[in-house]
Amino acid sequence: MHTYVIANFVVLKYRKVETKKLFKDLENFDKFGIPKNLKKVSRIVDVLCTGIVTYGGVGYVLFSLMGFIDYENCIEKDQIARNNIAQCGFTFKISYPYDVTEGALLYLHLIFEMSTSALFIFGTQSLMSGLPAVELINVRIDHLADLLNVMMVEENNDIIWRKLRFCVMYHIHIIKLTEQVNTYYRPGTTLVIISFGIIVGSTLLAVFEDCTILTVACFFGIAGPVGVLCYSGQRMYQKSLAIGDTAFGLEWYNCNKKIIKDIQFLIMRTKKPLTFQGAWGLGEFTLETFGKLMSAGYKFTSLRTSIQQ
Protein backbone atom coordinates (compact mmCIF):
# COMPACT_ATOMS: atom_id res chain seq x y z
CA MET A 1 0.00 0.00 0.00
CA HIS A 2 2.81 2.42 -0.84
CA THR A 3 0.56 4.71 -2.89
CA TYR A 4 -1.75 5.76 -0.07
CA VAL A 5 1.18 6.31 2.30
CA ILE A 6 2.86 8.66 -0.20
CA ALA A 7 -0.41 10.49 -0.90
CA ASN A 8 -1.11 10.77 2.80
CA PHE A 9 2.34 12.18 3.54
CA VAL A 10 2.13 14.72 0.70
CA VAL A 11 -1.35 15.94 1.56
CA LEU A 12 -1.02 15.87 5.34
CA LYS A 13 2.61 16.91 5.64
CA TYR A 14 1.85 19.13 8.59
CA ARG A 15 0.65 16.01 10.45
CA LYS A 16 3.55 13.85 9.36
CA VAL A 17 4.45 12.63 12.85
CA GLU A 18 0.85 11.64 13.63
CA THR A 19 0.52 10.00 10.21
CA LYS A 20 3.60 7.85 10.73
CA LYS A 21 2.44 6.79 14.17
CA LEU A 22 -1.05 5.90 12.98
CA PHE A 23 0.07 3.75 10.07
CA LYS A 24 2.87 2.22 12.09
CA ASP A 25 0.25 0.98 14.56
CA LEU A 26 -2.11 -0.13 11.78
CA GLU A 27 0.60 -2.08 9.97
CA ASN A 28 1.96 -3.74 13.09
CA PHE A 29 0.74 -7.35 13.16
CA ASP A 30 3.43 -8.71 15.50
CA LYS A 31 1.24 -9.31 18.55
CA PHE A 32 -1.85 -10.93 17.03
CA GLY A 33 -0.55 -12.38 13.76
CA ILE A 34 -0.94 -11.55 10.07
CA PRO A 35 -4.44 -11.97 8.54
CA LYS A 36 -4.51 -14.38 5.62
CA ASN A 37 -6.30 -11.92 3.31
CA LEU A 38 -3.98 -8.97 4.04
CA LYS A 39 -2.04 -9.13 0.77
CA LYS A 40 -5.17 -9.44 -1.35
CA VAL A 41 -6.89 -6.51 0.35
CA SER A 42 -3.70 -4.44 0.17
CA ARG A 43 -3.47 -4.91 -3.59
CA ILE A 44 -7.12 -3.93 -4.11
CA VAL A 45 -6.83 -0.84 -1.89
CA ASP A 46 -3.60 0.20 -3.59
CA VAL A 47 -5.24 0.03 -7.01
CA LEU A 48 -8.30 1.98 -5.80
CA CYS A 49 -6.22 4.69 -4.14
CA THR A 50 -3.92 5.02 -7.15
CA GLY A 51 -6.85 5.25 -9.56
CA ILE A 52 -8.95 7.71 -7.55
CA VAL A 53 -6.05 9.98 -6.56
CA THR A 54 -4.80 10.04 -10.17
CA TYR A 55 -8.31 10.62 -11.51
CA GLY A 56 -8.92 13.43 -9.06
CA GLY A 57 -5.52 15.05 -9.54
CA VAL A 58 -5.11 14.84 -13.31
CA GLY A 59 -8.82 15.29 -14.02
CA TYR A 60 -9.27 18.48 -12.03
CA VAL A 61 -6.08 20.04 -13.40
CA LEU A 62 -7.16 19.33 -17.00
CA PHE A 63 -10.66 20.60 -16.24
CA SER A 64 -9.28 23.86 -14.87
CA LEU A 65 -6.97 24.30 -17.85
CA MET A 66 -9.91 23.99 -20.27
CA GLY A 67 -10.45 27.73 -20.14
CA PHE A 68 -6.92 28.30 -21.43
CA ILE A 69 -6.96 25.43 -23.93
CA ASP A 70 -10.30 26.29 -25.54
CA TYR A 71 -10.54 30.03 -24.87
CA GLU A 72 -12.86 31.08 -27.71
CA ASN A 73 -15.34 28.26 -27.15
CA CYS A 74 -15.47 29.06 -23.44
CA ILE A 75 -16.19 32.72 -24.13
CA GLU A 76 -18.94 31.75 -26.57
CA LYS A 77 -20.56 29.45 -24.00
CA ASP A 78 -20.35 32.18 -21.39
CA GLN A 79 -22.05 34.69 -23.67
CA ILE A 80 -24.81 32.25 -24.67
CA ALA A 81 -25.66 31.21 -21.11
CA ARG A 82 -24.26 33.72 -18.65
CA ASN A 83 -25.65 32.05 -15.55
CA ASN A 84 -25.60 28.47 -16.76
CA ILE A 85 -21.94 27.78 -17.50
CA ALA A 86 -21.11 24.11 -17.26
CA GLN A 87 -17.59 23.87 -18.68
CA CYS A 88 -14.21 25.59 -18.76
CA GLY A 89 -13.68 25.43 -15.03
CA PHE A 90 -17.06 26.96 -14.16
CA THR A 91 -18.25 23.59 -12.95
CA PHE A 92 -20.66 24.46 -10.20
CA LYS A 93 -22.74 27.08 -11.99
CA ILE A 94 -21.85 29.85 -9.57
CA SER A 95 -22.71 33.36 -10.74
CA TYR A 96 -19.82 35.71 -9.96
CA PRO A 97 -20.24 39.47 -9.35
CA TYR A 98 -17.82 40.46 -12.13
CA ASP A 99 -17.40 40.07 -15.89
CA VAL A 100 -15.17 37.12 -16.74
CA THR A 101 -15.60 37.18 -20.52
CA GLU A 102 -12.47 39.10 -21.41
CA GLY A 103 -9.29 40.73 -20.21
CA ALA A 104 -7.25 40.15 -17.07
CA LEU A 105 -10.29 39.25 -14.95
CA LEU A 106 -10.85 36.13 -17.02
CA TYR A 107 -7.36 34.88 -16.34
CA LEU A 108 -7.60 35.80 -12.68
CA HIS A 109 -10.84 33.88 -12.55
CA LEU A 110 -9.30 30.85 -14.22
CA ILE A 111 -6.45 30.98 -11.70
CA PHE A 112 -9.07 31.06 -8.96
CA GLU A 113 -10.73 28.00 -10.52
CA MET A 114 -7.40 26.17 -10.65
CA SER A 115 -6.76 26.91 -6.99
CA THR A 116 -10.25 25.56 -6.23
CA SER A 117 -9.36 22.40 -8.12
CA ALA A 118 -6.18 22.12 -6.09
CA LEU A 119 -8.31 22.12 -2.94
CA PHE A 120 -10.42 19.31 -4.42
CA ILE A 121 -7.25 17.33 -5.13
CA PHE A 122 -6.20 17.93 -1.52
CA GLY A 123 -9.57 16.75 -0.25
CA THR A 124 -9.67 13.70 -2.52
CA GLN A 125 -6.22 12.51 -1.47
CA SER A 126 -6.90 13.23 2.20
CA LEU A 127 -10.14 11.30 2.06
CA MET A 128 -8.70 8.34 0.17
CA SER A 129 -5.90 7.98 2.69
CA GLY A 130 -8.66 6.93 5.09
CA LEU A 131 -9.65 3.95 2.92
CA PRO A 132 -6.59 1.81 3.73
CA ALA A 133 -6.90 2.73 7.40
CA VAL A 134 -10.46 1.38 7.47
CA GLU A 135 -9.52 -1.73 5.47
CA LEU A 136 -6.64 -2.50 7.82
CA ILE A 137 -9.27 -2.61 10.56
CA ASN A 138 -11.51 -4.82 8.42
CA VAL A 139 -8.81 -7.44 7.78
CA ARG A 140 -8.23 -7.66 11.52
CA ILE A 141 -11.94 -8.25 12.12
CA ASP A 142 -11.88 -11.07 9.54
CA HIS A 143 -8.82 -12.50 11.26
CA LEU A 144 -10.55 -12.40 14.64
CA ALA A 145 -13.57 -14.23 13.20
CA ASP A 146 -11.27 -16.94 11.82
CA LEU A 147 -9.60 -17.37 15.21
CA LEU A 148 -12.98 -17.70 16.93
CA ASN A 149 -14.20 -20.29 14.42
CA VAL A 150 -11.26 -22.64 15.07
CA MET A 151 -11.12 -22.09 18.81
CA MET A 152 -13.50 -24.89 19.77
CA VAL A 153 -11.55 -27.65 18.03
CA GLU A 154 -9.61 -28.04 21.25
CA GLU A 155 -11.04 -30.42 23.85
CA ASN A 156 -9.18 -28.97 26.81
CA ASN A 157 -11.10 -26.16 28.51
CA ASP A 158 -7.91 -24.45 29.70
CA ILE A 159 -6.56 -24.23 26.13
CA ILE A 160 -9.93 -22.96 24.88
CA TRP A 161 -10.00 -20.33 27.62
CA ARG A 162 -6.47 -19.10 26.76
CA LYS A 163 -7.42 -18.83 23.09
CA LEU A 164 -10.62 -17.04 24.01
CA ARG A 165 -8.73 -14.56 26.17
CA PHE A 166 -6.42 -13.94 23.22
CA CYS A 167 -9.47 -13.20 21.04
CA VAL A 168 -10.94 -10.87 23.67
CA MET A 169 -7.67 -8.93 23.85
CA TYR A 170 -7.54 -8.85 20.04
CA HIS A 171 -11.03 -7.37 19.92
CA ILE A 172 -10.09 -4.69 22.46
CA HIS A 173 -7.02 -3.90 20.34
CA ILE A 174 -9.21 -3.51 17.23
CA ILE A 175 -11.56 -1.16 19.10
CA LYS A 176 -8.62 1.00 20.19
CA LEU A 177 -7.25 1.14 16.65
CA THR A 178 -10.68 2.19 15.37
CA GLU A 179 -10.84 4.99 17.92
CA GLN A 180 -7.36 6.08 16.88
CA VAL A 181 -8.36 6.15 13.20
CA ASN A 182 -11.55 8.12 13.95
CA THR A 183 -9.66 10.67 16.05
CA TYR A 184 -7.14 11.20 13.29
CA TYR A 185 -9.56 11.49 10.35
CA ARG A 186 -12.53 13.10 12.10
CA PRO A 187 -11.73 16.75 11.17
CA GLY A 188 -11.51 15.92 7.45
CA THR A 189 -14.47 13.55 7.33
CA THR A 190 -16.62 16.10 9.14
CA LEU A 191 -16.01 18.65 6.39
CA VAL A 192 -16.89 16.01 3.80
CA ILE A 193 -20.23 15.21 5.44
CA ILE A 194 -21.11 18.91 5.78
CA SER A 195 -20.19 19.98 2.25
CA PHE A 196 -20.80 16.85 0.19
CA GLY A 197 -24.53 17.36 -0.34
CA ILE A 198 -24.06 20.90 -1.72
CA ILE A 199 -21.11 19.95 -3.93
CA VAL A 200 -22.83 16.89 -5.37
CA GLY A 201 -25.98 18.95 -5.89
CA SER A 202 -24.00 21.53 -7.84
CA THR A 203 -22.35 18.92 -10.07
CA LEU A 204 -25.70 17.17 -10.61
CA LEU A 205 -27.17 20.48 -11.70
CA ALA A 206 -24.37 20.81 -14.24
CA VAL A 207 -25.05 17.27 -15.49
CA PHE A 208 -28.81 17.85 -15.86
CA GLU A 209 -28.47 21.15 -17.69
CA ASP A 210 -25.46 20.35 -19.87
CA CYS A 211 -24.70 16.62 -19.85
CA THR A 212 -21.19 16.34 -21.26
CA ILE A 213 -18.18 14.15 -20.60
CA LEU A 214 -16.70 16.89 -18.45
CA THR A 215 -19.70 17.38 -16.19
CA VAL A 216 -20.28 13.63 -15.77
CA ALA A 217 -16.58 13.05 -15.07
CA CYS A 218 -16.63 15.82 -12.47
CA PHE A 219 -19.67 14.31 -10.77
CA PHE A 220 -18.11 10.86 -10.50
CA GLY A 221 -14.80 12.37 -9.45
CA ILE A 222 -16.53 13.85 -6.38
CA ALA A 223 -19.11 11.16 -5.59
CA GLY A 224 -16.81 8.21 -6.32
CA PRO A 225 -14.27 8.60 -3.46
CA VAL A 226 -17.00 9.20 -0.89
CA GLY A 227 -18.99 6.22 -2.18
CA VAL A 228 -15.95 3.93 -1.95
CA LEU A 229 -15.19 5.10 1.58
CA CYS A 230 -18.83 4.66 2.65
CA TYR A 231 -18.79 1.12 1.26
CA SER A 232 -15.63 0.36 3.22
CA GLY A 233 -17.21 1.85 6.35
CA GLN A 234 -20.30 -0.30 5.76
CA ARG A 235 -18.06 -3.37 5.67
CA MET A 236 -16.55 -2.37 9.00
CA TYR A 237 -20.02 -1.90 10.50
CA GLN A 238 -21.31 -5.28 9.33
CA LYS A 239 -18.16 -7.25 10.08
CA SER A 240 -17.93 -5.91 13.63
CA LEU A 241 -21.55 -6.92 14.29
CA ALA A 242 -20.89 -10.35 12.80
CA ILE A 243 -18.22 -11.03 15.46
CA GLY A 244 -21.01 -11.26 18.04
CA ASP A 245 -22.91 -13.75 15.86
CA THR A 246 -19.75 -15.81 15.44
CA ALA A 247 -19.16 -15.88 19.18
CA PHE A 248 -22.78 -16.82 19.87
CA GLY A 249 -22.54 -19.65 17.35
CA LEU A 250 -19.72 -21.34 19.24
CA GLU A 251 -20.48 -24.45 21.30
CA TRP A 252 -20.20 -22.43 24.49
CA TYR A 253 -22.85 -24.54 26.23
CA ASN A 254 -20.33 -27.39 26.46
CA CYS A 255 -17.73 -25.23 28.20
CA ASN A 256 -17.15 -24.25 31.82
CA LYS A 257 -18.50 -21.07 33.42
CA LYS A 258 -15.25 -19.15 32.99
CA ILE A 259 -15.35 -19.57 29.20
CA ILE A 260 -19.08 -18.80 29.04
CA LYS A 261 -18.53 -15.57 30.96
CA ASP A 262 -15.80 -14.39 28.57
CA ILE A 263 -17.93 -15.24 25.54
CA GLN A 264 -20.77 -13.20 27.03
CA PHE A 265 -18.33 -10.34 27.57
CA LEU A 266 -17.23 -10.50 23.92
CA ILE A 267 -20.82 -10.59 22.65
CA MET A 268 -21.78 -7.58 24.79
CA ARG A 269 -18.87 -5.57 23.35
CA THR A 270 -19.94 -6.32 19.78
CA LYS A 271 -23.43 -4.86 20.35
CA LYS A 272 -21.87 -1.47 19.66
CA PRO A 273 -20.58 -1.81 16.07
CA LEU A 274 -17.33 -0.25 14.92
CA THR A 275 -17.80 2.67 12.54
CA PHE A 276 -15.79 5.24 10.61
CA GLN A 277 -17.26 8.42 12.06
CA GLY A 278 -17.63 12.12 11.49
CA ALA A 279 -17.43 14.55 14.40
CA TRP A 280 -20.25 16.06 16.45
CA GLY A 281 -22.66 13.22 15.78
CA LEU A 282 -22.85 13.91 12.03
CA GLY A 283 -23.02 10.23 11.22
CA GLU A 284 -20.91 7.31 10.12
CA PHE A 285 -19.50 6.52 6.70
CA THR A 286 -21.93 3.79 5.65
CA LEU A 287 -24.05 3.16 2.56
CA GLU A 288 -27.04 4.61 4.40
CA THR A 289 -25.12 7.84 4.98
CA PHE A 290 -24.03 7.90 1.33
CA GLY A 291 -27.67 7.56 0.29
CA LYS A 292 -28.65 10.46 2.54
CA LEU A 293 -25.84 12.61 1.16
CA MET A 294 -26.86 11.85 -2.42
CA SER A 295 -30.46 12.63 -1.51
CA ALA A 296 -29.36 15.95 -0.05
CA GLY A 297 -27.48 16.65 -3.28
CA TYR A 298 -30.58 15.94 -5.34
CA LYS A 299 -32.70 18.20 -3.12
CA PHE A 300 -30.14 20.97 -3.55
CA THR A 301 -30.33 20.48 -7.33
CA SER A 302 -34.13 20.69 -7.25
CA LEU A 303 -34.00 23.85 -5.15
CA ARG A 304 -31.53 25.53 -7.50
CA THR A 305 -33.63 24.54 -10.51
CA SER A 306 -36.78 25.96 -8.90
CA ILE A 307 -35.03 29.24 -8.12
CA GLN A 308 -33.74 29.58 -11.67
CA GLN A 309 -37.21 28.94 -13.10
C-alpha positions as CSV (number, residue, x, y, z in Angstrom):
1,M,0.0,0.0,0.0
2,H,2.8,2.4,-0.8
3,T,0.6,4.7,-2.9
4,Y,-1.7,5.8,-0.1
5,V,1.2,6.3,2.3
6,I,2.9,8.7,-0.2
7,A,-0.4,10.5,-0.9
8,N,-1.1,10.8,2.8
9,F,2.3,12.2,3.5
10,V,2.1,14.7,0.7
11,V,-1.3,15.9,1.6
12,L,-1.0,15.9,5.3
13,K,2.6,16.9,5.6
14,Y,1.9,19.1,8.6
15,R,0.7,16.0,10.5
16,K,3.5,13.8,9.4
17,V,4.5,12.6,12.8
18,E,0.9,11.6,13.6
19,T,0.5,10.0,10.2
20,K,3.6,7.9,10.7
21,K,2.4,6.8,14.2
22,L,-1.1,5.9,13.0
23,F,0.1,3.8,10.1
24,K,2.9,2.2,12.1
25,D,0.3,1.0,14.6
26,L,-2.1,-0.1,11.8
27,E,0.6,-2.1,10.0
28,N,2.0,-3.7,13.1
29,F,0.7,-7.4,13.2
30,D,3.4,-8.7,15.5
31,K,1.2,-9.3,18.5
32,F,-1.9,-10.9,17.0
33,G,-0.6,-12.4,13.8
34,I,-0.9,-11.6,10.1
35,P,-4.4,-12.0,8.5
36,K,-4.5,-14.4,5.6
37,N,-6.3,-11.9,3.3
38,L,-4.0,-9.0,4.0
39,K,-2.0,-9.1,0.8
40,K,-5.2,-9.4,-1.4
41,V,-6.9,-6.5,0.4
42,S,-3.7,-4.4,0.2
43,R,-3.5,-4.9,-3.6
44,I,-7.1,-3.9,-4.1
45,V,-6.8,-0.8,-1.9
46,D,-3.6,0.2,-3.6
47,V,-5.2,0.0,-7.0
48,L,-8.3,2.0,-5.8
49,C,-6.2,4.7,-4.1
50,T,-3.9,5.0,-7.1
51,G,-6.8,5.3,-9.6
52,I,-9.0,7.7,-7.6
53,V,-6.1,10.0,-6.6
54,T,-4.8,10.0,-10.2
55,Y,-8.3,10.6,-11.5
56,G,-8.9,13.4,-9.1
57,G,-5.5,15.1,-9.5
58,V,-5.1,14.8,-13.3
59,G,-8.8,15.3,-14.0
60,Y,-9.3,18.5,-12.0
61,V,-6.1,20.0,-13.4
62,L,-7.2,19.3,-17.0
63,F,-10.7,20.6,-16.2
64,S,-9.3,23.9,-14.9
65,L,-7.0,24.3,-17.8
66,M,-9.9,24.0,-20.3
67,G,-10.4,27.7,-20.1
68,F,-6.9,28.3,-21.4
69,I,-7.0,25.4,-23.9
70,D,-10.3,26.3,-25.5
71,Y,-10.5,30.0,-24.9
72,E,-12.9,31.1,-27.7
73,N,-15.3,28.3,-27.1
74,C,-15.5,29.1,-23.4
75,I,-16.2,32.7,-24.1
76,E,-18.9,31.7,-26.6
77,K,-20.6,29.5,-24.0
78,D,-20.3,32.2,-21.4
79,Q,-22.1,34.7,-23.7
80,I,-24.8,32.3,-24.7
81,A,-25.7,31.2,-21.1
82,R,-24.3,33.7,-18.6
83,N,-25.7,32.0,-15.6
84,N,-25.6,28.5,-16.8
85,I,-21.9,27.8,-17.5
86,A,-21.1,24.1,-17.3
87,Q,-17.6,23.9,-18.7
88,C,-14.2,25.6,-18.8
89,G,-13.7,25.4,-15.0
90,F,-17.1,27.0,-14.2
91,T,-18.2,23.6,-13.0
92,F,-20.7,24.5,-10.2
93,K,-22.7,27.1,-12.0
94,I,-21.9,29.9,-9.6
95,S,-22.7,33.4,-10.7
96,Y,-19.8,35.7,-10.0
97,P,-20.2,39.5,-9.4
98,Y,-17.8,40.5,-12.1
99,D,-17.4,40.1,-15.9
100,V,-15.2,37.1,-16.7
101,T,-15.6,37.2,-20.5
102,E,-12.5,39.1,-21.4
103,G,-9.3,40.7,-20.2
104,A,-7.3,40.2,-17.1
105,L,-10.3,39.3,-14.9
106,L,-10.9,36.1,-17.0
107,Y,-7.4,34.9,-16.3
108,L,-7.6,35.8,-12.7
109,H,-10.8,33.9,-12.5
110,L,-9.3,30.9,-14.2
111,I,-6.4,31.0,-11.7
112,F,-9.1,31.1,-9.0
113,E,-10.7,28.0,-10.5
114,M,-7.4,26.2,-10.6
115,S,-6.8,26.9,-7.0
116,T,-10.3,25.6,-6.2
117,S,-9.4,22.4,-8.1
118,A,-6.2,22.1,-6.1
119,L,-8.3,22.1,-2.9
120,F,-10.4,19.3,-4.4
121,I,-7.2,17.3,-5.1
122,F,-6.2,17.9,-1.5
123,G,-9.6,16.8,-0.3
124,T,-9.7,13.7,-2.5
125,Q,-6.2,12.5,-1.5
126,S,-6.9,13.2,2.2
127,L,-10.1,11.3,2.1
128,M,-8.7,8.3,0.2
129,S,-5.9,8.0,2.7
130,G,-8.7,6.9,5.1
131,L,-9.6,4.0,2.9
132,P,-6.6,1.8,3.7
133,A,-6.9,2.7,7.4
134,V,-10.5,1.4,7.5
135,E,-9.5,-1.7,5.5
136,L,-6.6,-2.5,7.8
137,I,-9.3,-2.6,10.6
138,N,-11.5,-4.8,8.4
139,V,-8.8,-7.4,7.8
140,R,-8.2,-7.7,11.5
141,I,-11.9,-8.2,12.1
142,D,-11.9,-11.1,9.5
143,H,-8.8,-12.5,11.3
144,L,-10.6,-12.4,14.6
145,A,-13.6,-14.2,13.2
146,D,-11.3,-16.9,11.8
147,L,-9.6,-17.4,15.2
148,L,-13.0,-17.7,16.9
149,N,-14.2,-20.3,14.4
150,V,-11.3,-22.6,15.1
151,M,-11.1,-22.1,18.8
152,M,-13.5,-24.9,19.8
153,V,-11.6,-27.6,18.0
154,E,-9.6,-28.0,21.3
155,E,-11.0,-30.4,23.8
156,N,-9.2,-29.0,26.8
157,N,-11.1,-26.2,28.5
158,D,-7.9,-24.5,29.7
159,I,-6.6,-24.2,26.1
160,I,-9.9,-23.0,24.9
161,W,-10.0,-20.3,27.6
162,R,-6.5,-19.1,26.8
163,K,-7.4,-18.8,23.1
164,L,-10.6,-17.0,24.0
165,R,-8.7,-14.6,26.2
166,F,-6.4,-13.9,23.2
167,C,-9.5,-13.2,21.0
168,V,-10.9,-10.9,23.7
169,M,-7.7,-8.9,23.8
170,Y,-7.5,-8.9,20.0
171,H,-11.0,-7.4,19.9
172,I,-10.1,-4.7,22.5
173,H,-7.0,-3.9,20.3
174,I,-9.2,-3.5,17.2
175,I,-11.6,-1.2,19.1
176,K,-8.6,1.0,20.2
177,L,-7.3,1.1,16.6
178,T,-10.7,2.2,15.4
179,E,-10.8,5.0,17.9
180,Q,-7.4,6.1,16.9
181,V,-8.4,6.1,13.2
182,N,-11.5,8.1,13.9
183,T,-9.7,10.7,16.0
184,Y,-7.1,11.2,13.3
185,Y,-9.6,11.5,10.4
186,R,-12.5,13.1,12.1
187,P,-11.7,16.7,11.2
188,G,-11.5,15.9,7.5
189,T,-14.5,13.6,7.3
190,T,-16.6,16.1,9.1
191,L,-16.0,18.7,6.4
192,V,-16.9,16.0,3.8
193,I,-20.2,15.2,5.4
194,I,-21.1,18.9,5.8
195,S,-20.2,20.0,2.2
196,F,-20.8,16.8,0.2
197,G,-24.5,17.4,-0.3
198,I,-24.1,20.9,-1.7
199,I,-21.1,20.0,-3.9
200,V,-22.8,16.9,-5.4
201,G,-26.0,19.0,-5.9
202,S,-24.0,21.5,-7.8
203,T,-22.4,18.9,-10.1
204,L,-25.7,17.2,-10.6
205,L,-27.2,20.5,-11.7
206,A,-24.4,20.8,-14.2
207,V,-25.1,17.3,-15.5
208,F,-28.8,17.8,-15.9
209,E,-28.5,21.1,-17.7
210,D,-25.5,20.3,-19.9
211,C,-24.7,16.6,-19.8
212,T,-21.2,16.3,-21.3
213,I,-18.2,14.1,-20.6
214,L,-16.7,16.9,-18.4
215,T,-19.7,17.4,-16.2
216,V,-20.3,13.6,-15.8
217,A,-16.6,13.1,-15.1
218,C,-16.6,15.8,-12.5
219,F,-19.7,14.3,-10.8
220,F,-18.1,10.9,-10.5
221,G,-14.8,12.4,-9.4
222,I,-16.5,13.8,-6.4
223,A,-19.1,11.2,-5.6
224,G,-16.8,8.2,-6.3
225,P,-14.3,8.6,-3.5
226,V,-17.0,9.2,-0.9
227,G,-19.0,6.2,-2.2
228,V,-15.9,3.9,-1.9
229,L,-15.2,5.1,1.6
230,C,-18.8,4.7,2.7
231,Y,-18.8,1.1,1.3
232,S,-15.6,0.4,3.2
233,G,-17.2,1.9,6.4
234,Q,-20.3,-0.3,5.8
235,R,-18.1,-3.4,5.7
236,M,-16.6,-2.4,9.0
237,Y,-20.0,-1.9,10.5
238,Q,-21.3,-5.3,9.3
239,K,-18.2,-7.3,10.1
240,S,-17.9,-5.9,13.6
241,L,-21.6,-6.9,14.3
242,A,-20.9,-10.4,12.8
243,I,-18.2,-11.0,15.5
244,G,-21.0,-11.3,18.0
245,D,-22.9,-13.7,15.9
246,T,-19.8,-15.8,15.4
247,A,-19.2,-15.9,19.2
248,F,-22.8,-16.8,19.9
249,G,-22.5,-19.6,17.3
250,L,-19.7,-21.3,19.2
251,E,-20.5,-24.4,21.3
252,W,-20.2,-22.4,24.5
253,Y,-22.9,-24.5,26.2
254,N,-20.3,-27.4,26.5
255,C,-17.7,-25.2,28.2
256,N,-17.1,-24.3,31.8
257,K,-18.5,-21.1,33.4
258,K,-15.3,-19.1,33.0
259,I,-15.3,-19.6,29.2
260,I,-19.1,-18.8,29.0
261,K,-18.5,-15.6,31.0
262,D,-15.8,-14.4,28.6
263,I,-17.9,-15.2,25.5
264,Q,-20.8,-13.2,27.0
265,F,-18.3,-10.3,27.6
266,L,-17.2,-10.5,23.9
267,I,-20.8,-10.6,22.7
268,M,-21.8,-7.6,24.8
269,R,-18.9,-5.6,23.3
270,T,-19.9,-6.3,19.8
271,K,-23.4,-4.9,20.4
272,K,-21.9,-1.5,19.7
273,P,-20.6,-1.8,16.1
274,L,-17.3,-0.3,14.9
275,T,-17.8,2.7,12.5
276,F,-15.8,5.2,10.6
277,Q,-17.3,8.4,12.1
278,G,-17.6,12.1,11.5
279,A,-17.4,14.5,14.4
280,W,-20.2,16.1,16.5
281,G,-22.7,13.2,15.8
282,L,-22.8,13.9,12.0
283,G,-23.0,10.2,11.2
284,E,-20.9,7.3,10.1
285,F,-19.5,6.5,6.7
286,T,-21.9,3.8,5.6
287,L,-24.1,3.2,2.6
288,E,-27.0,4.6,4.4
289,T,-25.1,7.8,5.0
290,F,-24.0,7.9,1.3
291,G,-27.7,7.6,0.3
292,K,-28.7,10.5,2.5
293,L,-25.8,12.6,1.2
294,M,-26.9,11.8,-2.4
295,S,-30.5,12.6,-1.5
296,A,-29.4,16.0,-0.1
297,G,-27.5,16.7,-3.3
298,Y,-30.6,15.9,-5.3
299,K,-32.7,18.2,-3.1
300,F,-30.1,21.0,-3.5
301,T,-30.3,20.5,-7.3
302,S,-34.1,20.7,-7.2
303,L,-34.0,23.9,-5.1
304,R,-31.5,25.5,-7.5
305,T,-33.6,24.5,-10.5
306,S,-36.8,26.0,-8.9
307,I,-35.0,29.2,-8.1
308,Q,-33.7,29.6,-11.7
309,Q,-37.2,28.9,-13.1
